Amino acid sequence: LGKILNNVKKWQIPRFINTDKAPAYGRALALLKREGRCPSDVEHRQIKYRNNVIECDHGKLKRIIGATLGFKSMK
């Protein structure tokens, strides 16, 4: 988490950090805020489904891909 925040430019500082509910992320973010490596106004959201943007769109992709499975082979 600290390595990611070190590589972020000042105009790219996130307003939210989404993680799963692992307790280590909360402690790490609190430590980074105390050290001054992360702005204090960054909100930590521990919501499982927001953690992975790709998985949020999984259902829509499966509907599109599933419809084309029958057209793979032309004999």
C-alpha positions as CSV (number, residue, x, y, z in Angstrom):
1,L,0.0,0.0,0.0
2,G,2.8,2.4,0.8
3,K,4.7,1.6,-2.4
4,I,1.6,2.5,-4.4
5,L,1.1,5.8,-2.6
6,N,4.8,6.7,-3.1
7,N,4.4,6.5,-6.9
8,V,1.2,8.6,-7.1
9,K,1.6,12.2,-8.2
10,K,0.1,14.9,-6.1
11,W,-2.8,15.5,-8.5
12,Q,-3.6,11.8,-8.5
13,I,-4.1,11.3,-4.8
14,P,-7.2,9.1,-4.3
15,R,-10.2,10.1,-2.3
16,F,-11.0,6.5,-1.4
17,I,-9.0,3.3,-1.0
18,N,-11.1,0.2,-1.5
19,T,-9.9,-3.0,0.1
20,D,-11.4,-6.3,1.3
21,K,-12.0,-6.8,5.0
22,A,-8.6,-8.0,5.9
23,P,-7.5,-6.2,9.2
24,A,-4.0,-5.6,7.9
25,Y,-5.1,-3.0,5.4
26,G,-6.7,-0.8,8.1
27,R,-3.6,-0.9,10.3
28,A,-1.3,-0.2,7.3
29,L,-3.4,2.8,6.2
30,A,-3.5,4.2,9.7
31,L,0.3,3.8,10.0
32,L,0.8,5.6,6.6
33,K,-1.5,8.4,7.7
34,R,0.5,8.8,11.0
35,E,3.8,8.9,9.0
36,G,2.4,11.5,6.6
37,R,2.8,9.3,3.6
38,C,-0.9,9.2,3.0
39,P,-3.2,12.3,3.3
40,S,-5.5,12.2,6.4
41,D,-8.6,12.9,4.3
42,V,-8.3,9.6,2.3
43,E,-11.3,7.4,3.2
44,H,-10.7,3.7,3.6
45,R,-13.7,1.6,2.4
46,Q,-13.7,-2.0,3.3
47,I,-16.4,-3.2,0.9
48,K,-15.7,-6.6,-0.7
49,Y,-17.5,-6.0,-4.1
50,R,-15.8,-2.6,-4.6
51,N,-12.4,-4.0,-4.2
52,N,-12.2,-5.6,-7.7
53,V,-13.6,-3.6,-10.5
54,I,-13.3,-6.4,-13.0
55,E,-15.4,-8.8,-10.9
56,C,-18.2,-6.1,-10.7
57,D,-18.6,-6.4,-14.4
58,H,-18.4,-10.2,-14.6
59,G,-22.1,-10.9,-15.0
60,K,-22.4,-8.5,-18.0
61,L,-19.4,-10.0,-19.7
62,K,-20.6,-13.6,-19.2
63,R,-23.9,-12.7,-20.9
64,I,-22.1,-11.3,-23.9
65,I,-19.5,-14.0,-24.2
66,G,-22.0,-16.8,-23.5
67,A,-24.2,-15.8,-26.4
68,T,-21.4,-16.2,-28.9
69,L,-20.2,-19.7,-27.8
70,G,-22.3,-21.5,-30.4
71,F,-20.7,-19.7,-33.4
72,K,-17.1,-20.9,-32.9
73,S,-17.0,-23.7,-35.4
74,M,-18.2,-23.4,-39.0
75,K,-18.1,-26.7,-40.8
